[in-house]
């Protein structure tokens, strides 16, 4: 189903969503510097919505929060009583304004936490979240390369609703029965042939911006190329520049590694078991019992991360795990551009 919504009526739509759900969206609420790109966060007023560009963080924190409590525990006498946190996963939410690259990333997360392994914490959050995506326009970030990874600038699935800015209106497409129900509201109007053409032009403009010389990459045979390149010296300059800070892991929408810790009070009488984000770039990530470390140096850790995007997932899940959002490039402390490394690999 396709409909359009006047920007003047967007507040009505937002208000209706707010009555039934908590809304999470790109926002600059609380930011203090011009550099800050905003983040996905809870908003209760449409004035906090910022759809200008993709946030610094991805929506993964809404489905696998850093530091989430898996359960709580309390020692009472000789017994340990466990308290489930199930209720905390079941609130109804809307994820509004998520870009196609992040929609694609959520589909990859599903393969890890819904298919390869059934994670009830993740599953319940996904099931109770309405996804309203937004396609990119001609102002695409110059570090994005989602067209190369086939993750944008448009999206074919993974959403309940998908919106496109076509001027004075938003063009909406439904992707689920729930999405269709929302488009039946009176403030949504039928689209015309001109509206459809306007949407097509916006997507074409974004594609033109993405197909710049900087993004001239061919990932068709990247798995085969990576298989041959592991011991190649081309990686050495990148390993020397990397500082193992983990910034790329933290902002990546498909990095999903975690560790689990028990946090208790001073008296060890109560506490909680928490899941916290971990990163393959961190020095102790691959350290095992006995102190043996299978990736003791920066180079081996940097290669592992890239192989965990462009080689290993093809074997495990049948597809790559990079969506071309460009966040790792923008926030790398050493200004490493993975597109340069991939270009070298492809030409070996």
C-alpha positions, 0 to 999 in steps of 0.5 A: 500500500502507498500513501502520502502524508502532508508535512503539516499533518505529520504531528497528527501521525506522531501524536497517534504513535505516541498514544500507543508506543514509546517513540525512539528516533534520530535526535540531537536532544541534549547535544552540546557540539556541532560535531555531534551527529545525534543519536537514536533516543526516546523523544516525546515531542516531534520538535526533537526529531532530526531526520537530516542525517544518520545518527552516530549510533545505530538502532542496535542499542535498542535491541541489545542494550549495552549493560542490560540486566538479564536477571536480578538476584538476591540472597535470602538466608541460604537461598538465592532468589532470581527476578526475571526482567521480562517485563522490561523487554515487552514495552511497545515501541516505535523506531522512527526514521531509521535509514535503509542501511540500519534496516538491513543491519537489523535483518543481519542481527536477526540472523544471529539472535533470532535464527542461529540462536533464539535470544528471548531478550532480543526477540521480544524487543524486535517483536514489540517494535514498529519499524518506520524507515526513511529512505536517503535523499540527494544529501547522502553522507559522503562516507556512505557506501550502502549502494555497494553493499546493496543496503540502500538508498532504498529498502525492499523489506524489514520495515512496517512503514517506509517514508520518503521526503518528496517536498511538501509531503512524505511518501509512505509505503507499507511493509506489513499488515500493521503498517497498512493499518496505520495508512488507513488513518484519515490524514493519509491521502492517496498518491498520484503518478506525480508523487510516485515519480517524485519518489523515484527521482529522490532515490535516483538522486541518492544513488547518483550521490552514492556512486561517486568515484570514492565508492567505486568498489566491486564486492562481487567476489570479495569472499574469494578475494579475502580468502587469498589475502589473509597473509598479504602484506597489504594489511600491514600499514593499516595494522600500524595505524590502528590503535585498537580503540574499538570505536568502529565496533561500538558504532557498527550496526552489525557488531554483536559481540558481548560478554556477561558479568555478575555485578553484586553489592558490597555485601554480595547479597544482591545484584544482577547479571548483565550483558555488555558490549565487547569488541574484537579490537580490544586487547583482551578479547581473544585471551583464553584460559592460561593467558593464551591469546590467539590475536595478540597484536593490533594487526591480527585484531584489525584483520579479524574485524574486516574478515568478520564483515566480508568473509566469515559471515558468508560462510555462516550466514550466506552474506556479508555483514557490512551495510556501508553506513560509513560510521567506522570510517567517520569515527576511526581515530586513525582515519582508516578508510576500509574502502581503501583496504577493500579496493586493495584486496579486490585488485590483488 
